Amino acid sequence: MTDLAQQTKDAMFATDEMAQAMGIEIIEVAPGYAKGTMTVRKNMLNGFHMTHGGATFALADTIFAYACNTYNKVTVASGCDITYSGPSYEGDVLTAEAKETILMGRSGIYDVTVTKQDGTVVALFRGRSRTISGEIIKND
């Protein structure tokens, strides 16, 4: 099953313009799980020279997407929320780790923790997923 998760990650990333533009790297996937990193760049800062919440959110949302698509069934977000617990700054390496909390039929809940390189939690994200029709990798 991990091979399938890796194949779906590779197929998704090939066309994931947002993740590529933000420098997000998907470093690990397994069924219902994903982990990725992003280095905070100057163009990701807000007016207080901290990482813009939207950049942190985009990282968490991206890793959530990879976790819930590891089964090769096209799955999208049906809702999500985020709590910011601390700042990060230019040069910080953020790591997001998504874990499947529950999967029932076509609906799932995934929890994502975003940390800085020293392990400090900067955000907690909860995503709700919904599987729709289609596969990422076509099985002919």
N, C-alpha and C positions, 0 to 999 in steps of 0.2 A: 504493500500500500504506500510505503514511503516513496517508491519509485514513481508512482502515479502523482503523488504530491509534488515531487520535483519536476516532473514533466509539465504539470499544469502551471507551476511557477514559471518555468522557462517560456512556455507559450504565452502566458499573460504578460510577462515582462517585455517580451519582444515588441509589443505594441503599446506599452504603458508609458505614454509620453510624459505624463505628470511626474511619475516616479523618477524617470530618467532625468527630466529637467531639474528636479529638486536634489538630485544626487543620492536618492534613496537606494540602498543596497539591500536586497533580500538575502540574508545570510543563512537562514535555516527554515525548512518547512517539514512538516509531518502531518498526518491526518488531524485536522482541526487545530493546527498550530502553525504559527509563523513568527519569525524574528527578523528584524531589520534595523539598519542604522542610517543616520543622516548627520552630516556635519553642518552646523549652523553657519551660514554665510552672511556677509554684511547685508545683502539684499533681502534677508529673512528677518531683519530687526525692525522693531517698532520705534516710536519716537522717544522711548526711554532706553534705547540701546539694548533691549532684551529681545529674545526670540518672540516674534509675533505669534499670538495664539493660533492664527490660521495655519502657520507653518507646522507647529506642533500637532495640530489637529490633522493636517494632511498626512503627516507621517503615521499617526495612529490609525487613521482611516485606511490608509494604504495597506498597512500590515494586517488589519482586520480583514480586508478584502482577500488578501492572499491566504489567510487562515481558513476562511469559510469557503474558498474555492478549491481546497485540496482534494476534494472528492470527485473532481472533474464534472461537476454539475454547475451550470451558470447560476451564481448566487450573488444577489445585490443587497445593499443596505435597505432596510425598511425604517430605520431610525437609529439614532445614536445620541449620546451625550458625553460630555467631557468635563472633568474637574481639574483645574490647574492648581498644583500644590506648591509650586516654586518656580523661580525664573531660571532661564538658561541664557547663554550669551554667545556672541560670535566666537567660533572656534570650538565650542562644545560639541562633543559627539553624543548625539541622542540615540538611544536604543529603545525600540518598541518591541514588546513581546506580547503576542496575542494567543490566548488560550480559549478553546471552546469550553463554555460553561454548561451549556445544554443544547441538545439538538433533538427536536421532536418533529418528525415529518419534514415539512418544507421550511420550518422556522427554527432559528437558532439564536443563541446569545453568546457573545464573545467578549471577554474582558481583556483589555490591553493596558499594560503598564509601560509608561515612558520614563526612562531614567537618563541621567547624565553619566559621563564616564566614571564618576566617583561613586555611582550607585544611588545618588539622591533621586528620589521620585519627583518628577516635574509635572506629571499628568496621569490621571486615571480615566480611561475611556471605556464605555460600554456600548457595543454595537449589537443591533438586532438585525438578523439576516432573513432573507426570503429566497428560496430556490425557485427559479423560473425555468422555462424550457431551454433546452440546449446543453451542449457539452463544450468544454474548452478545447479538448483534444478529440477530434472526430475518430470514433472507432468504426472503421468501415467493415 
